[in-house]
Amino acid sequence: MAKRVQLLLNQDVRKLGQKGEIVEVAPGYARNYLIPHQLGVRTTPGILKMVEYRRQKELERLQAIKEEAEARKTALETIGRFTIEKQVGEGEAIFGTVTDREVGAAIEAATGKDVDRRSITVPDISKTGFYKVQVKLHPDVTAEVEIQVVPQ
């Protein structure tokens, strides 16, 4: 069996890898297809250093994003409670329901920071009272805030 060749991919290649990844392929595949179509280049020590440097910078960037999400979580949980006014009928029942847009607007009004409404998980709310809402700020960071539904 022939020796495998290491290449750095210049573009995404289906079933092989993403741009910037180092992959090992058969020499014929590299020589006849990937290199002529400029989908990859042979690795050298300089390219390997460059890839490691980029990987390190990307990890630092992702860590900074996660730390910022942790800070936002702390800020949301420090505020603690957000109030949403709804029209109320008999027996403290509200008309309609509390939506993620309303929760997002209440959070934005209190903190001045925009929260993606798709990241907000609101339980079914049919009466006035206190409810726990989860706000996903990062894949690893979820803040739990309390909302109070009051009559308008």
MOPE-V55821 format. One record per helix or strand. SS is the DSSP state (A for helix, B for strand). FROM is the first residue (numbers start at 0). TO is the last residue. Records with the same first field share a line. If there is no record, write none. Layout:
SS: FROM-TO + FROM-TO
This chain:
B: 3-8 + 12-12 + 16-16 + 21-25 + 39-41 + 80-85 + 87-87 + 92-93 + 119-120 + 126-126 + 128-137 + 140-150
A: 26-33 + 44-78 + 89-91 + 99-110 + 116-118
